[in-house]
Amino acid sequence: LLVWSYRLAEVEGSGLSIVDFGGDKQPEQVTTILHVAGNVVRAKWRG
């Protein structure tokens, strides 16, 4: 599951850059973020 409170630099094994949400406040501009588990996209969020 994709948890916004998590502070991530990258998804393990995916090589994708993840935006640091840094808590409850969301960034003004966010690109498509993919949560990858076992080379399968489990969650997708686009801002």
Steps between C-alpha positions, in 0.01 A plus 500: 500500500606855432536699821541877461674542837790285386818683412643319199787577267430212264300180476722197559575320177299739284748783450219756497534832678239557768395844617559565869162595646654582837187449709145620450583791270499402135717672238332746266624321192528123488567273209365149464619283789506124472527252783668191361508163673648199325519690170122553518338839544283469810397863536501812287441861596520805280483859621 
